[in-house]
């Protein structure tokens, strides 16, 4: 995640969180990466945000230098989220040059999230569970989050612009009908364009789709370049027929690879689903993952404004007494040009 020049609202994202001394591992989902979880996710409703009468809020922070923010998810060998790590457990490199971590946070900061929902003809029997997945995802939301909804079949449509009213999005999804082809790449393009209106520093897309693209004007290479430029994490739930199923088109066969590559470049993840009953729990898991990320911030030693792509690598310093841990992060960013 990259910030340049003025950054407002970093109190939530970069505030010094009080991190307990104990290692904390989230409930076991017993899934491999990209697989379905066996254990059901329990979600505790969040308290409403405090009112203006509850006391003064902290002032916004202004940063007058280039600041790079990298969200990092840490998991154990059973794919459970690991919290309680501290700044000294992380190292970060840019183009193989180690950087000094100047900001470290592990708070549940507000997010700007786009729901990218497939309504193509092949989604007919899958719509109900897909709607339930969105509902479960919304239950993990921070009260200060904002959302928008893009639906797509032959072409994408911004159905609900940014709103904090999650019920508005769920009500619109209740009337969706499946028809047409799949313009997935165009939907990602529209969503990243809408994300420019976001008011929160952290941004993410949740894509729910059942196949590859067969109706977009934008090409795969164009979207991959756009994703690399965007300051947005992408998570995808791919609802795919088994690989041995008859009648799968080349686009459908390419769907899992496309979603995986797009998601992983941004530090997000792709979950492939074959059992529709797993959809709601996986969506909830993604929501919880977004709430259990570390945010590492640094000022690059390379201050050239050349617009070039900078590759980022995060290394973990293995804590004593814990099994081997794995980190997921955004793979890089484009330097500013001005």
C-alpha positions in Angstrom: 0.0 0.0 0.0 1.5 3.3 -1.0 0.9 6.8 0.3 2.6 10.0 -1.2 2.7 13.5 0.2 -0.3 14.3 2.4 -2.0 11.4 4.2 -5.1 12.0 6.3 -6.5 9.7 8.8 -3.4 7.7 9.6 -4.3 7.7 13.3 -6.3 4.6 12.8 -3.9 2.9 10.3 -0.6 4.0 11.9 -1.4 4.6 15.6 0.7 2.8 18.0 -1.4 -0.1 19.0 -1.0 -1.7 22.4 0.1 -5.3 21.5 -0.1 -7.9 24.2 2.8 -10.0 25.2 1.1 -13.3 24.5 1.0 -14.9 21.1 -2.5 -15.0 19.8 -3.7 -17.4 17.1 -7.1 -17.0 15.5 -9.6 -19.9 15.5 -8.6 -22.9 13.4 -10.1 -23.1 9.9 -8.1 -26.3 9.1 -7.8 -25.3 5.4 -5.0 -25.2 3.0 -4.5 -22.0 1.1 -7.3 -21.6 -1.4 -9.4 -24.3 0.2 -12.5 -24.4 2.2 -12.5 -24.3 6.0 -14.0 -27.1 8.1 -14.7 -25.1 11.2 -17.5 -22.5 11.2 -16.6 -18.9 11.8 -18.1 -17.2 14.8 -18.6 -13.5 14.4 -19.2 -11.1 17.3 -21.2 -8.0 16.4 -19.2 -4.8 16.5 -20.1 -1.9 18.8 -21.5 1.2 17.1 -19.0 4.1 16.6 -19.0 6.6 19.5 -20.9 9.8 19.1 -19.4 13.3 18.9 -20.3 13.8 22.6 -18.0 11.0 23.7 -15.0 13.2 23.8 -12.5 14.8 21.4 -11.1 12.7 18.5 -7.4 12.7 17.7 -6.3 15.1 15.0 -5.3 13.9 11.5 -1.6 13.3 10.8 0.0 15.0 7.9 3.1 13.3 6.4 5.2 15.6 4.1 7.3 12.8 2.6 6.8 9.7 0.6 5.5 6.9 2.7 4.9 3.3 1.7 2.4 1.2 3.6 2.4 -2.5 3.2 -0.4 -4.6 4.8 0.9 -8.0 5.9 -1.0 -11.2 6.9 0.8 -13.8 8.9 -0.4 -17.4 9.2 0.8 -20.6 10.9 1.1 -24.0 9.2 -2.7 -24.6 9.7 -3.5 -21.4 7.9 -4.6 -19.6 11.2 -4.0 -15.9 11.6 -1.2 -15.0 14.0 -1.4 -11.8 15.9 0.7 -10.4 18.7 3.9 -10.0 16.7 5.9 -6.8 17.1 7.9 -4.6 14.8 11.2 -6.4 15.5 9.7 -9.6 14.0 9.6 -8.0 10.5 12.2 -7.0 7.9 11.3 -5.2 4.7 13.3 -4.7 1.5 12.7 -2.6 -1.6 14.5 -3.8 -4.7 16.7 -5.9 -2.4 17.7 -2.9 -0.3 16.6 -3.2 3.4 14.4 -0.3 4.6 13.8 1.1 8.0 10.3 0.4 9.3 9.2 3.7 10.8 5.5 2.9 11.3 4.0 -0.3 12.7 0.3 -1.0 13.5 -1.9 -4.0 13.9 -5.2 -2.2 14.5 -8.6 -2.8 12.9 -8.5 0.4 10.9 -11.5 1.4 8.7 -11.5 0.1 5.2 -13.0 1.1 1.8 -14.3 -2.1 0.2 -15.7 -2.8 -3.2 -18.0 -5.9 -3.7 -17.5 -7.2 -7.3 -20.4 -9.6 -7.9 -20.9 -11.9 -10.9 -24.5 -12.2 -12.2 -23.7 -13.9 -15.5 -25.9 -16.7 -16.8 -23.9 -19.5 -15.2 -24.4 -18.1 -11.7 -28.1 -19.0 -11.5 -28.0 -21.8 -8.9 -25.1 -20.1 -7.1 -26.6 -16.7 -6.5 -28.3 -17.5 -3.2 -25.1 -18.8 -1.5 -23.2 -15.9 -3.1 -25.6 -13.4 -1.5 -25.2 -15.2 1.8 -21.4 -14.9 1.4 -21.7 -11.1 1.1 -23.9 -11.0 4.2 -21.4 -12.9 6.2 -18.6 -10.7 5.0 -20.5 -7.6 6.0 -20.9 -8.9 9.6 -17.1 -8.6 10.0 -17.2 -4.9 9.1 -15.9 -2.1 11.1 -18.7 0.5 11.7 -16.6 3.1 9.9 -16.1 1.0 6.8 -17.6 2.1 3.5 -18.7 -0.1 0.6 -19.7 0.0 -3.0 -21.3 -2.7 -5.2 -20.4 -3.5 -8.8 -22.4 -6.2 -10.6 -21.3 -7.7 -13.9 -22.4 -10.0 -16.7 -22.0 -8.8 -20.3 -20.8 -5.5 -18.8 -20.1 -4.1 -15.4 -22.4 -1.7 -13.6 -21.9 0.4 -10.5 -25.1 -0.5 -8.7 -24.4 1.2 -5.3 -21.7 3.9 -5.0 -19.8 4.2 -1.7 -22.0 3.9 1.3 -21.8 2.9 5.0 -25.2 1.3 4.8 -24.5 -2.4 4.3 -28.2 -3.2 4.1 -28.5 -1.1 1.0 -26.0 -3.4 -0.8 -27.7 -6.5 0.5 -31.1 -5.3 -0.6 -29.9 -4.6 -4.1 -28.3 -8.1 -4.3 -31.6 -9.6 -3.3 -33.0 -8.7 -6.7 -30.1 -9.9 -8.8 -30.9 -12.2 -11.8 -28.3 -14.3 -13.7 -28.0 -13.7 -17.4 -25.4 -13.0 -20.1 -21.7 -13.6 -20.4 -18.8 -12.7 -18.0 -17.0 -9.3 -18.2 -14.8 -9.9 -15.2 -11.8 -7.8 -16.4 -14.1 -4.8 -17.2 -15.6 -5.2 -13.7 -12.2 -5.0 -12.1 -11.4 -1.9 -14.1 -14.6 -0.1 -13.1 -14.1 -1.1 -9.5 -10.5 0.3 -9.4 -11.7 3.5 -11.0 -14.5 3.8 -8.3 -12.0 3.1 -5.6 -10.3 6.5 -6.3 -13.2 8.0 -4.5 -12.4 6.1 -1.3 -12.0 8.1 1.9 -10.1 5.4 4.0 -6.4 4.8 3.6 -6.9 1.0 3.4 -8.7 -0.3 0.4 -9.8 -3.8 -0.8 -12.0 -5.6 -3.4 -13.9 -8.8 -2.8 -14.6 -10.6 -6.1 -17.2 -13.4 -6.3 -17.3 -15.1 -9.6 -17.7 -18.6 -11.1 -15.4 -18.4 -14.2 -13.0 -16.7 -16.4 -13.6 -13.7 -18.6 -15.4 -14.0 -22.0 -16.9 -10.6 -22.6 -14.5 -7.8 -21.6 -13.1 -5.0 -23.7 -10.0 -4.7 -21.5 -7.3 -7.3 -21.9 -5.8 -9.4 -19.2 -2.4 -7.7 -19.5 -4.0 -4.3 -19.2 -5.8 -5.2 -16.0 -2.7 -6.8 -14.5 -0.8 -3.6 -15.1 -3.7 -1.6 -13.6 -3.7 -3.8 -10.5 0.0 -3.3 -10.0 -0.5 0.4 -10.1 -3.5 0.4 -7.8 -3.3 0.8 -4.0 -5.9 -1.9 -3.4 -5.8 -5.4 -2.0 -7.9 -7.9 -4.0 -9.5 -11.0 -2.5 -11.4 -13.4 -4.8 -13.8 -16.3 -4.3 -13.8 -18.5 -7.4 -16.8 -20.8 -7.7 -15.5 -23.4 -10.1 -16.7 -26.7 -11.5 -14.4 -29.6 -10.9 -11.5 -29.8 -13.3 -12.8 -33.0 -14.8 -16.3 -31.6 -15.6 -17.4 -31.7 -19.1 -18.2 -28.6 -21.2 -15.8 -26.3 -19.4 -14.7 -23.5 -21.8 -11.1 -22.4 -22.1 -12.0 -19.2 -20.3 -13.5 -21.1 -17.4 -10.4 -23.3 -17.2 -8.2 -20.1 -17.1 -10.4 -18.6 -14.4 -8.6 -19.9 -11.3 -5.2 -18.8 -12.6 -6.4 -15.4 -13.5 -8.0 -14.7 -10.1 -5.0 -16.1 -8.2 -2.5 -13.9 -10.1 -4.6 -10.8 -9.8 -5.1 -11.3 -6.0 -1.6 -12.3 -5.1 0.1 -9.4 -6.7 -1.9 -7.1 -4.3 -1.2 -9.0 -1.1 -4.7 -10.5 -1.2 -5.7 -14.2 -1.8 -7.8 -16.3 -4.0 -10.1 -19.0 -2.5 -11.3 -21.7 -5.0 -14.6 -23.2 -4.0 -16.4 -26.3 -5.3 -18.9 -26.8 -2.5 -21.4 -23.9 -2.4 -22.1 -24.4 1.3 -18.5 -23.2 2.0 -19.1 -19.8 0.5 -20.4 -17.9 3.5 -17.7 -19.2 5.8 -14.9 -18.4 3.3 -16.3 -14.8 2.9 -16.3 -14.4 6.7 -12.7 -15.7 6.8 -11.6 -13.0 4.3 -13.3 -10.4 6.4 -11.5 -11.6 9.5 -8.2 -11.7 7.6 -8.6 -8.0 6.7 -9.1 -7.3 10.4 -5.9 -9.2 11.4 -3.3 -7.6 9.3 -0.1 -5.8 10.3 0.7 -2.5 8.5 4.4 -1.8 7.9 5.4 1.7 6.9 8.7 3.0 5.6 10.2 6.0 3.7 12.1 4.5 0.7 15.8 5.1 0.6 15.4 5.5 -3.2 13.7 8.9 -3.5 13.8 9.1 -7.3 10.4 10.0 -8.8 10.9 7.9 -11.9 7.6 6.1 -12.0 9.3 2.7 -12.0 8.0 -0.4 -10.4 9.6 -1.2 -7.0 9.6 -4.7 -5.8 8.9 -5.3 -2.1 9.9 -8.2 0.1 8.8 -8.9 3.7 10.8 -11.3 5.8 9.7 -12.7 9.2 12.1 -13.1 12.1 10.8 -16.4 13.5 9.6 -16.0 17.2 10.7 -18.6 19.6 8.1 -21.1 20.6 6.0 -20.8 17.5 5.8 -23.1 14.5 7.1 -21.8 11.1 5.1 -18.7 10.0 4.2 -17.5 6.6 3.6 -13.9 5.4 1.5 -12.5 2.6 2.1 -8.9 1.3 1.8 -6.7 -1.7 4.6 -7.5 -4.1 5.5 -4.0 -5.1 4.3 -0.5 -6.2 5.0 2.1 -8.8 7.1 5.1 -7.6 5.6 8.5 -8.1 6.4 10.6 -11.1 6.0 14.1 -9.6 
